[in-house]
């Protein structure tokens, strides 16, 4: 399982590197999260890259704080298609892949599953290089489906 996770992480980094060869907007940021499967808050980090006009790729990692003996993390590779709503304001659907790990602290055991992400979000440009966002996504994962609500901020460079 550790080899599988390492190879998957390498693949996501490789995809992000491949996208970085094209000219486009790049951004890094963080999220505050709430996951319904673990019933806990969490924190996340993300990297975004504009592939073509209005289409971007996002790689993210989220960690959910322990609750009732469980802890959880997920690794995501998503695509967003941006729809301009008003000046500085956009909405977007989310579609992608996720790897979810749910651990049981009291027996030192965990399960890891591959799944799909579907959802949507909105973002607002506070400044030319700083934006705020809110997202909802549902991770469809065997035995550990989860709805995730997040508030985030990104810095464009």
C-alpha positions in Angstrom: 0.0 0.0 0.0 2.8 2.4 0.8 4.3 1.8 -2.7 0.9 2.5 -4.2 0.6 5.8 -2.4 4.2 6.8 -3.3 3.6 6.0 -7.0 0.3 7.9 -7.0 1.8 11.0 -5.4 4.6 10.8 -8.0 2.1 10.6 -10.8 0.2 13.7 -9.5 3.4 15.6 -9.2 4.4 14.5 -12.7 1.1 15.6 -14.1 1.4 19.0 -12.4 4.9 19.3 -13.8 3.7 18.4 -17.3 1.0 21.1 -17.0 3.6 23.6 -15.8 5.4 23.4 -19.2 2.5 25.4 -20.7 2.0 29.1 -20.1 -0.8 29.7 -17.6 -1.8 31.0 -14.2 -0.4 29.2 -11.2 -1.6 29.5 -7.6 -0.9 27.9 -4.2 -3.2 28.1 -1.2 -4.8 26.5 1.8 -8.3 25.4 3.0 -10.2 25.0 6.2 -12.4 21.9 5.8 -15.2 19.9 7.3 -15.6 16.2 6.3 -18.9 14.4 7.0 -17.5 10.8 7.1 -15.1 11.6 9.9 -17.3 14.3 11.3 -14.3 16.6 11.9 -12.6 19.8 10.7 -9.3 19.7 8.8 -6.8 21.7 6.9 -5.6 21.4 3.3 -3.1 22.7 0.8 -3.5 23.1 -3.0 -1.7 23.9 -6.2 -3.6 25.2 -9.2 -2.5 25.5 -12.8 -4.4 27.1 -15.7 -4.3 24.6 -18.7 -6.2 26.7 -21.2 -8.6 29.6 -20.9 -11.2 28.8 -18.1 -9.8 25.3 -17.4 -7.4 24.5 -14.6 -6.0 21.5 -12.8 -5.7 21.3 -9.1 -3.6 19.0 -6.9 -4.5 19.0 -3.2 -3.8 17.3 0.1 -6.3 17.5 3.0 -5.8 16.3 6.6 -8.8 15.9 9.0 -8.2 16.1 12.7 -8.9 13.0 14.8 -12.4 12.4 16.1 -13.6 9.5 18.2 -10.5 7.4 17.4 -10.5 8.0 13.7 -8.2 10.2 11.6 -8.4 10.8 7.8 -6.5 12.3 4.9 -7.1 12.6 1.1 -5.0 13.3 -1.9 -6.8 14.8 -4.9 -6.3 15.6 -8.6 -9.2 17.7 -9.9 -10.2 19.8 -12.9 -12.2 23.0 -12.6 -14.0 24.8 -15.5 -14.4 28.5 -14.6 -17.6 30.3 -15.5 -17.4 34.1 -15.1 -20.4 35.3 -13.1 -19.5 38.9 -12.5 -16.4 41.1 -12.4 -13.9 39.2 -10.2 -16.4 36.4 -9.4 -16.4 32.9 -10.9 -18.2 29.6 -10.4 -16.9 26.1 -11.3 -17.7 22.5 -11.3 -15.2 20.0 -9.8 -14.4 16.6 -11.2 -11.4 14.4 -10.4 -9.8 11.5 -8.6 -9.1 11.1 -4.9 -7.1 8.7 -2.7 -8.6 8.5 0.8 -7.0 7.0 3.9 -9.0 6.5 7.1 -7.1 5.3 10.2 -8.2 3.8 13.5 -6.0 5.1 16.3 -6.9 2.5 18.9 -6.0 -0.5 16.8 -3.3 1.2 14.7 -4.9 0.2 11.4 -6.1 2.1 8.3 -7.7 1.6 4.9 -6.9 3.4 1.7 -9.3 3.6 -1.3 -9.3 5.3 -4.7 -12.4 7.2 -5.7 -14.0 10.1 -7.6 -14.7 13.7 -6.7 -17.7 15.6 -7.9 -18.8 19.1 -6.8 -18.6 22.8 -7.3 -17.2 26.0 -6.0 -17.1 29.8 -6.3 -14.2 32.2 -6.1 -13.7 35.9 -5.7 -10.6 38.0 -6.6 -9.9 40.1 -3.6 -6.7 41.5 -5.2 -5.1 40.7 -8.6 -3.0 38.0 -7.0 -5.2 36.9 -4.1 -8.5 35.1 -4.2 -11.0 33.5 -1.7 -13.1 30.5 -2.5 -15.8 28.2 -1.1 -16.3 24.6 -2.3 -18.5 21.6 -1.9 -17.4 18.2 -3.2 -18.6 14.7 -2.7 -15.9 12.0 -2.7 -17.4 8.7 -4.0 -15.1 6.1 -2.4 -16.0 2.5 -1.5 -16.9 2.3 2.2 -15.7 5.8 3.0 -17.9 8.2 0.9 -17.6 11.8 2.2 -19.0 15.2 1.6 -16.4 18.0 2.1 -17.1 21.6 2.7 -14.2 24.0 2.4 -13.3 27.7 2.6 -9.9 28.6 1.1 -7.5 31.3 -0.1 -5.0 31.2 -2.9 -2.1 33.3 -4.0 -1.5 33.6 -7.7 2.0 34.0 -9.1 
